[in-house]
Amino acid sequence: MWIFLQTMIDTPPVKRPIDEGWIQQIADGDMQALHRLYYAIHRNVYAFAYALVQNKPDAEDILQETFLRIHTYAPAYRPQGKPLAWIFTIARHLAQDKLRRRHYHRSMDAGHPVIADVSYIEKAEHRILLHALLNVLTEEDRQIVVLHTAVGMKYRDIAEVMDMPLNTVLSRHHRAMKKLKSIAEEECK
C-alpha cells in the first residue's frame, strides 16, 4: 500500500500550461481566455477548496466564486510570473470566509471527523487508506500536501498562498509526509 501512496505523492499532477497572458485577456473581456483558464485548473481549485472546507457544496461555491473574482479582478492583476499563487490566494480567502460564516451561523460539532475528497482515486481500498491518512494531518499540513501533491504548486508559491515562510512550508510538508509514510507502513504490517 505504501508503494501506491508513494507513487501518488511522487507523481506530479497532469499540468496544462497556465499562460499569464490569459489573465490580461480576461481583463480585456475575452471570455474564451476565462474558459481556457477554467478548464486548465478547475479541478485543482476544487480539490484545494474541498481540502479547506470539507464540504462539496461549499467547495463548488468557492470554485464558482473564485472564477467570478478572477473575471472581476483581472484588470487589477499585476503579472509577476505567479498566476496560480494569485488564483489560489483568492480561493483560500473565499474558503476562510466560508468557514467563518459557517462557524458564526452554527456551532461546530466537537470531534466531527474531517472528510477528505479522494474520489479521484479509482480503487476503493486506496481511497479508504488515503482518506484516513489525510485526516490525521492538521488543516494547514493537509493544505500544504494538497497544494504540492494534487495541485503541483512549488513550495515558494505555497508559502505565498499560505502566508508562511518558505522554510515553514518545507518543514511542515516534510513532517506531514513522514507522518503519512509512518502510518502507511504501520498499516502494511
N, C-alpha and C positions, 0 to 999 in steps of 0.2 A: 504494500500500500504506500509506503514511503516513496518508492520509485515513482508512482503515479503523481504524488504530491510534488515531488522534486521536479518532475518533468513539467508539470503545470506552472510551477514557480519559475523555472529556468527558461521556459518558452515565452518569448515576448509576444504580446498580443498582435493580431494582424493589424498592421498600420497602413492607413491611407494617408498620403501626403496632405498635410494641412497647409494651405497656401495663405500666408498672412495677407496677401492681396485680396482674398475673399472678403475680409472684414471691411476693407476700403470699398470694395464693390457693393457690399451690403449698405454701407453708409451712403453710397451714391444711388441707392434704391434698387439695386439688382437683386430681385427675388431668387433668381437661379443660383446666385452665389450662396444665399441663405440655405437653399435646398441642398446644394453640394456640401456645405459645411454640416448641415444636419445629418445627411446620410453618411458622412465620413466619421462622425463622432457620437451620434445619439446614443448608441449602446453603452459607450464609455461613460457618458454623462449620467445616464440612467443607473448604471451599476454603482457609480460613485454616490449618487443621491440616495439610492437604496441602502447602501452601506451606512449612510448617516442617519436616515430617518426610519429604517427598518419597516417600511410600510409601502406596499405597491401603489396605492392611490396617491399618497403624498409624493413618492418618487416620480410618478408620472406628472404630477402637477409641477414639481421642481424642474423636470426636463422641459416641459412646455414653457414655463416662465423663464427659464434660462435662455431659450431661443428668442422669446419675446424681448428680453432685455438686450440680447446681442443685437437684435434688429433696432431697438430703440437707442442704444448707447454706442453703436458702431461709429457714429461721427466723432465721438469723444475719445475713441481708442487711439492710442499713440503707439505705432509699431516699435517693438523692442525685440522682436525675434522670439516672442513667447506668447503666441495667441492662446495656446492651451492653458497656460497659467492664468491668463485673464478670464477665460471661459470657466475654468474650474473654480476660480475665486468667486465668480458670480453664483455658481451652483452651490458652493459651500455657504455663502451668505444667505441664500434663499433657504437652504436646509436648516441653518441655525435659526432663522426667523420662524420657520415652520415648527421647529422643536420648542421654541419659546412660547409660541401661541398655543401649541398642544399642551404644554405644561401649565400654562395660565388657565386654559379652559377646562382641563380635567386633571385630576390628580393621577400621578403615575402609580401603577401597581408595583409595590415593592417586591423584588425578587422575580419580576416578569422576565422570562428569558429573551435574549436578543435573537432575532431571526435573520440570518444572512441569506441572501438570494444566491443560490448556487444552481439555479435551474439550467444554466448553460452547460453543465457537465452532464454527459449522456448516461453513464452508469449510475444506478440508484445508490449502490453501496459507496461509491466515490463521493456522491453528493452528500450522503449522510455523514461521512467522515469529515469532509471539508466544512460542512455546516457546523459540526461540533468543534472543529479546530478553530474556525474564525470566531466563534462565540466565546472562546477563552481569552481573547485579546481585549484590551481596553478599547474604547471607542476611537481614540486617536491612533493607536497602533494599528487597528483594523483599517482606518482611513489610509494610513501610510502604505500598508501592504496592498490594499486595493488599488490605490493610485499608481504604485510602482508595478505591480504584477498584472492587474487586469487592464489598466489604462495605458501602461507603458511610459509613464512620465519619468523624467530624470529627477534624481534626488534634489537637485538645485531648484527645479520648478515646484516640487512638492513642498520644499521649505518655504517658498514664496506663497503658495496657496495656503499652507497651514500656518503661516506666520510664525515660523520656528527657525532657529539657527540650523544651518546645514548639518553641523555635527550632531545635533539632537535628532534630526531625522535619520541620519545614518545609524546612530547607535540604537534608536528605537526600532528601526527596521531589522537590524541585526539581532537584537534581543527577541523580537517577535518571531523571526524566522527560526531562531534557536529553540524557542519555546514550542513552536509548531512541530519542528523536527523531533524534539524530545517526546512530545505526546504521541506523534505518529509512530515513532519507533517503539514506544511502550505498547501501543495498540497492536503492533505486529508480533509481539512476543507471545 
